[in-house]
């Protein structure tokens, strides 16, 4: 093991947990409910683990939603409510 970095048990377990969650999400096509079922945990537990592992952003870190979300809304003329 010359030249290799030794990792502690906690770090190895975290990496393994992350790999299992990513594999389950990939196998489920990104469906968190199905991934949770595959892993044998509740969807809320999976969601919390994903937040802890940095697999999803917290709301306050997420980018704000665009004001115009559809091509139709962008093409629609803006109407004034002032008479």
CORSULZI-V575044 format. One record per pair of residues at least 24 apart in sequence whose ideal C-beta (glycine too) atoms are under 10 Angstrom apart, sorted by the first residue. I is the first residue (numbers start at 1). J is the second residue. If there is no record, write none. Layout:
i: <I I>
j: <J J>
This chain:
i: <14 14 15 17 17 17 18 18 18 18 18 18 20 21 21 21 21 21 22 22 22 25 25 32>
j: <52 53 53 49 52 53 49 50 52 53 54 55 49 46 49 50 53 55 50 53 55 50 55 56>
